[in-house]
Amino acid sequence: MARSIWTGVISFGLVSVPVAMFPATREHQVSFHQFEKGTSDRIRYRKVNERTGKDVESDDIVKGADVGSGQYVMLDGDELDEIAPGRSRSLDILRFVDLDEIDPVYYEKTYYLEPGSDETKKTYVLLRAAMAEANRAAIASLVMRGKEYLAAIRPDGDLLVLETMYFADEIRDAKKELDRYPPKLSLSRPELRMAKQLIESMAGPWRPADFHDTYTERVHELIDAKVAGNELTLAEEAPEPTAAADLMEVLRRSVEAARSRRGEQAPAKKATAKKKAAPAKKAAPKKKTAAKKKAA
C-alpha cells in the first residue's frame, strides 16, 4: 500500500475535512551509478565540512540565509516548521473557480486525496459531489516540506484530486521569452483544409494505455544487448524541416499515408465507385415496367 506524504484538513468556511495526500504518478527512471571513465571506480558525493574536510551527517546540517558581508543566519527544520504550525497541516481554500478556466500550464504535480478518517467520509463525499455538480475547483494554499504551494482541488470520479500549481510570477511570458514568437500569417484555404484532413485522419479516442515510454525501453534493450555482447540497432534521425514551398504536397502525402494505415480509401476512389454504380440504379425501373406489361 502507498504511504501518505502529507496529512491535514481541507478548510473552507467553518467546515474542516481531514484528508491524506498520496502521489498520483510515478516517473520512469533507469537507475545509474557514476564511474570514472575507463575504470570501475565509483564516483560518490559526500557532505564535508569545507574547513575541516570531515564528513557531516545529514542530521547535523542546518540551513543558513546569507544576510550580506559574509554573515549568515542559521535556521534548523524545527524553527521553519514553527513559524507556520497551523498552515503546515491545513489546506486553506481561498476561492472556488470554474474548472474549465484553469490553464493547464499552471498544473505541476497530481496527488490523490483520501478521507482522513472513517468518521469524516460523509463530509468528504459531500464536498466532492457538490464540486462535481457545480463544475468547480477549489484554489487553496498549503505548506509542505518547507515550501508554500498553490493548489487546485478538483473532483475526479469518486475522489478529490489535488494539483500543485505554479504561482503567476513563475509562469514565463512567451512573447518576452521566445525569439521567434509565431507571427500572424494569412493561410490559404486549400492549405488549411488539407491540414484539417490530416488531423482528422490521425484522430482517435484518448486511451492512455496506448502510449508508453519507448526511450526507457530502448535504454533497457541497450543494457541487455551490452550484457550479451550484441549490437543495438540505432534509432532513425529526426526528419528534415518541411519547406513552405513543399507544404501542400507533404500534407497530401501525409493524409494518404495516414488513411492507408487505417485502411481507408481516398475520397477520389469513392467518388468513382459511385459514378459506376449510378447506371445500374437507372436501369432498374425499366425491368419493373417490362414485368408489368408481361403480366398484363
C-alpha positions in Angstrom: 0.0 0.0 0.0 1.1 3.5 -0.7 2.1 5.8 2.2 0.7 9.3 2.5 3.2 12.1 2.2 1.0 14.7 3.9 -2.0 14.7 6.3 -4.1 17.7 7.3 -7.5 19.3 6.8 -9.3 21.0 3.9 -10.7 24.1 5.5 -13.5 26.2 3.9 -15.9 28.4 5.9 -16.3 26.7 9.3 -16.1 23.2 7.7 -12.9 21.1 8.1 -12.4 17.9 6.1 -9.5 15.7 7.2 -7.5 14.2 4.3 -4.4 12.3 3.5 -2.3 13.0 0.4 -0.8 10.4 -1.9 1.3 10.8 -5.1 -0.8 10.0 -8.1 2.1 9.5 -10.5 5.5 7.8 -10.7 8.2 8.5 -13.3 10.1 6.0 -15.4 13.7 6.2 -14.4 16.7 3.9 -15.1 19.0 3.8 -12.1 22.6 4.5 -12.9 25.8 4.8 -10.8 28.6 7.0 -11.8 32.2 5.8 -12.6 35.4 7.4 -13.7 35.7 6.8 -17.4 37.9 3.8 -18.3 37.8 2.4 -14.8 35.4 0.6 -12.5 35.9 3.2 -9.8 32.6 4.6 -8.4 32.1 8.3 -8.1 30.4 9.3 -4.8 29.1 12.5 -3.4 30.0 13.4 0.2 28.9 16.2 2.5 32.0 17.6 4.1 32.9 20.5 6.3 34.9 22.7 3.9 37.1 23.9 6.8 38.0 20.5 8.4 37.4 18.3 5.4 35.4 15.9 7.6 32.1 14.2 6.6 29.0 15.7 8.2 25.8 13.7 8.9 22.5 15.0 7.4 21.0 15.4 10.9 23.8 17.8 11.8 23.2 20.1 8.8 21.2 23.3 9.2 20.3 26.0 6.7 21.9 29.4 6.6 20.5 32.5 5.0 23.0 35.0 3.6 22.4 38.4 5.1 25.4 40.1 3.4 29.0 40.9 4.4 29.8 37.2 4.8 27.2 36.9 7.6 24.6 34.1 7.8 21.5 33.5 9.9 21.3 29.8 10.8 17.8 28.1 10.7 17.0 24.4 11.5 14.0 22.5 10.4 12.0 22.8 13.6 12.3 26.6 13.5 11.0 26.7 9.9 8.0 24.5 10.9 7.2 26.5 14.0 6.6 29.8 12.0 3.6 28.1 10.3 2.3 25.4 12.7 -1.3 25.6 11.6 -0.7 26.1 7.9 1.6 23.1 7.7 -1.4 20.9 8.4 -4.2 23.0 6.7 -5.4 23.2 3.1 -7.0 26.6 3.2 -9.5 27.1 0.4 -9.2 30.7 -0.9 -11.7 30.5 -3.7 -13.9 28.2 -5.9 -13.4 28.7 -9.6 -14.8 27.3 -12.8 -12.7 24.2 -13.5 -12.6 25.0 -17.3 -11.0 28.4 -16.6 -7.7 27.0 -15.3 -4.9 26.9 -17.9 -3.1 23.6 -17.7 0.2 25.4 -17.8 -0.3 26.2 -14.1 -0.5 22.5 -13.1 2.7 21.0 -11.6 2.0 17.6 -10.0 -1.0 15.5 -9.2 -1.9 13.9 -5.8 -4.8 11.8 -4.6 -6.7 12.9 -1.5 -8.5 10.3 0.6 -10.7 10.8 3.7 -8.6 11.3 6.8 -10.9 9.1 8.9 -13.9 6.8 8.7 -16.0 9.4 10.8 -15.4 12.1 8.2 -16.1 10.2 5.0 -19.5 11.8 4.5 -18.1 15.3 4.7 -15.5 14.3 2.1 -18.2 12.8 -0.2 -20.5 15.8 0.2 -17.7 18.3 -0.8 -16.7 16.2 -3.8 -20.3 15.8 -5.0 -21.1 19.5 -4.6 -18.0 20.5 -6.5 -18.7 18.0 -9.3 -22.2 19.3 -9.8 -21.1 22.9 -9.9 -18.0 22.0 -12.1 -15.8 23.9 -9.6 -12.3 23.6 -8.5 -11.1 24.8 -5.1 -8.0 27.0 -5.2 -6.1 26.5 -1.9 -2.7 27.0 -0.3 -0.7 24.7 1.9 2.8 24.5 3.4 4.6 21.2 2.8 8.3 20.3 3.2 9.3 23.9 3.9 7.6 25.4 0.9 4.2 27.1 0.3 2.2 25.7 -2.6 -0.7 27.0 -4.6 -3.1 24.1 -5.2 -6.2 23.2 -7.1 -8.5 20.6 -5.6 -10.9 19.1 -8.2 -13.4 16.2 -8.3 -12.3 13.1 -10.3 -14.8 10.3 -10.2 -15.2 9.2 -6.5 -12.0 11.1 -5.5 -10.8 14.6 -4.8 -7.6 15.2 -6.6 -5.1 17.9 -5.7 -2.9 19.6 -8.3 0.1 21.6 -7.0 0.3 24.7 -9.1 2.8 27.4 -10.2 2.2 30.9 -9.0 1.5 33.5 -11.7 5.0 35.1 -11.4 6.6 31.6 -12.0 5.0 31.3 -15.5 7.2 32.8 -18.2 5.7 35.3 -20.7 6.1 33.5 -24.1 6.2 36.8 -26.0 9.1 38.0 -23.9 11.0 34.7 -23.8 10.7 33.5 -27.4 13.0 34.9 -30.1 10.7 33.7 -32.9 7.2 34.1 -31.5 4.8 32.9 -34.2 3.6 35.8 -36.3 0.1 36.3 -37.7 0.1 34.9 -41.3 -2.6 34.6 -43.9 -3.2 30.9 -44.7 -4.8 29.7 -48.0 -8.0 27.7 -47.8 -6.5 24.7 -49.5 -3.6 24.5 -47.0 -5.9 24.8 -44.1 -8.4 22.3 -45.5 -5.5 19.8 -46.2 -4.1 20.3 -42.7 -7.5 19.7 -41.1 -7.9 16.5 -43.2 -4.5 15.3 -41.9 -5.6 16.0 -38.3 -8.9 14.1 -38.8 -7.2 11.2 -40.5 -5.0 10.8 -37.4 -7.8 11.4 -34.9 -8.8 8.7 -32.3 -10.0 8.2 -28.8 -7.9 9.1 -25.8 -6.6 5.8 -24.4 -3.6 6.4 -22.1 -2.6 2.8 -22.2 -1.9 3.1 -25.9 1.2 5.2 -25.2 4.4 4.1 -23.5 7.9 5.3 -22.7 9.9 4.0 -25.7 13.1 5.7 -24.7 13.3 3.9 -21.4 12.6 0.6 -23.2 15.4 1.3 -25.6 17.8 2.0 -22.7 16.9 -1.3 -21.1 17.4 -3.0 -24.5 20.8 -1.3 -24.8 21.8 -2.6 -21.4 20.7 -6.1 -22.2 22.5 -6.0 -25.6 25.8 -4.9 -24.0 25.5 -7.7 -21.4 25.0 -10.2 -24.2 27.8 -8.7 -26.3 25.3 -7.7 -29.1 24.9 -4.5 -31.1 21.7 -2.5 -30.9 20.0 -1.0 -34.0 20.4 2.7 -33.9 17.3 4.9 -33.9 16.4 6.9 -37.0 17.5 10.5 -37.4 14.9 13.3 -36.9 13.2 14.3 -40.1 14.3 17.4 -42.0 12.0 20.5 -41.6 9.3 20.9 -44.2 9.9 23.8 -46.6 7.0 26.2 -47.2 7.1 25.5 -50.9 6.6 21.8 -50.4 3.9 22.1 -47.7 0.8 21.2 -49.8 2.5 18.1 -51.4 3.8 16.9 -48.0 0.4 17.4 -46.4 -1.3 15.4 -49.3 1.1 12.5 -48.9 0.7 12.5 -45.1 -3.1 12.3 -45.5 -2.8 9.4 -47.9 -0.3 7.6 -45.7 -2.5 8.1 -42.6 -5.6 6.8 -44.4 -3.6 3.8 -45.8 -2.6 2.8 -42.2 -6.2 2.9 -41.1 -7.4 1.0 -44.2 -9.4 3.9 -45.6 -9.8 4.6 -49.3 -9.0 8.0 -50.8 -12.1 10.2 -51.5 -11.4 10.2 -55.2 -11.8 6.4 -55.4 -15.1 6.5 -53.5 -16.5 9.1 -55.9 -15.5 7.0 -59.0 -17.3 4.0 -57.5 -20.5 6.0 -57.0 -20.5 7.1 -60.7 -20.1 3.5 -61.9 -22.9 2.3 -59.7 -25.3 5.0 -60.9 -26.4 3.4 -64.3 -27.5 0.2 -62.5 -30.0 2.3 -60.5 -31.5 3.9 -63.6 -31.8 0.5 -65.4 -33.9 -1.0 -62.5 -37.2 0.8 -63.3 -37.2 -0.5 -67.0 -37.1 -4.1 -65.8 -40.1 -3.4 -63.5 -42.0 -1.8 -66.4 -41.4 -4.8 -68.6 -42.6 -7.2 -65.9 -45.8 -5.3 -65.6 -46.6 -5.4 -69.4 -46.0 -9.2 -69.4 -48.3 -9.7 -66.5 -51.0 -7.6 -68.3 
